[in-house]
Amino acid sequence: MANSTLVIEFLLEVFAESWEFRLPLTVLFLLLFLGSLIGNLIIIIVTTVDQTLNTPMYFFLRNLSILDMGYVSVTVPNACINSLTDHRNISVAGCAAQIFLVFFCSCVEIQFLTTMAQDRYVAICKPLLYPVIMNHQFCVQMTLASLLSSIVIASMHTFKTFQLSFCHSNVVPQFFCDIPSLLRLSCSDTFNNKLLLLLTAIGLSGSCLTFIVISYVHILSTVLKVPVKRERGKAFSTCVPHIIVVSVFLSSGAYVYLKPTANSEMIEDMTISVFYTIVPPFLNPIIYSLRNKQIKEAMKKLIFRFFHS
């Protein structure tokens, strides 16, 4: 069969078929979306305005917040509108754009989280070398490298996906366009696409996870040697939430993208995909701001300045 797309549009699933479930789920996702936007926007404003937060840690945190605002905006608003209006159509170009942006954002997310783990490792294990290693030039280079490599990887996967022919059905079993769902709809041989996903998972996600694990093993071994109990608690409180976010993000993404398509249940896939597309952008501001004294102090100063200006 010729490598051409036989469908001119796709139909996305809504959150639930019956309105008694669909309406509360749509409201819940809208609240998560708004919470993500507000939380990340606050971090961006606070870390930009307050000069005391002009450090590598907050540089990466600001970048992560900008990314998360974009990440959550790729899927949730469109899915909520589809659920409320029952308009499920998405063009092939729109579907390709969504696949590219979701893949791009998830690749950048894991690389940013890895760089943040390195930042914590250097700060805790090599504090005297921190200004030398985590200098501004290095931070900018790491950010650009993450963005450029993610553009290449996302472009490659999007191109390979839309080389396939889609003739079984045009109903995507997901509330947004993602690669595993489209592979299930294809009537072409998808072996190369699955192999590319596996290589990306091993090459990018595997190497990032390995680096994060090694960083935290060193961090924990250093922290356990600290005699002051309060200092140990402080170090643990900054590291444990980071580990939780990375674990949820990678495990849910790996489950959806790497499991055999024949074993897929639509409701299960839709539920798990929430954990790598919606939960990280919502949790990151909570984890990195509510547990951070410097950000809380900066927020108080900003509010005080706003009301007394």
ABEGO torsion letter per residue (X at the ends): XBBBBABABBBBBBABABAAAAAAAAAAAAAAAAAAAAAAAAAAAAAAABAAABBAAAAAAAAAAAAAAAAAAAAAAAAAAAAAAGBABBBAAAAAAAAAAAAAAAAAAAAAAAAAAAAAAAAAABAAAAAAABBAAAAAAAAAAAAAAAAAAAAAAAAAAAABBBAABABBBBABBBAAAAAAABABBAAAAAAAAAAAAAAAAAAAAAAAAAAAAAAAAAAAABABAAAAAAAAAAAAAAAAAAAAAAAAAAAAAABBAAABBAAAAAAAAAAAAAAAAAAAAAAAAAABAAAAAAAAAAAAAAAAX
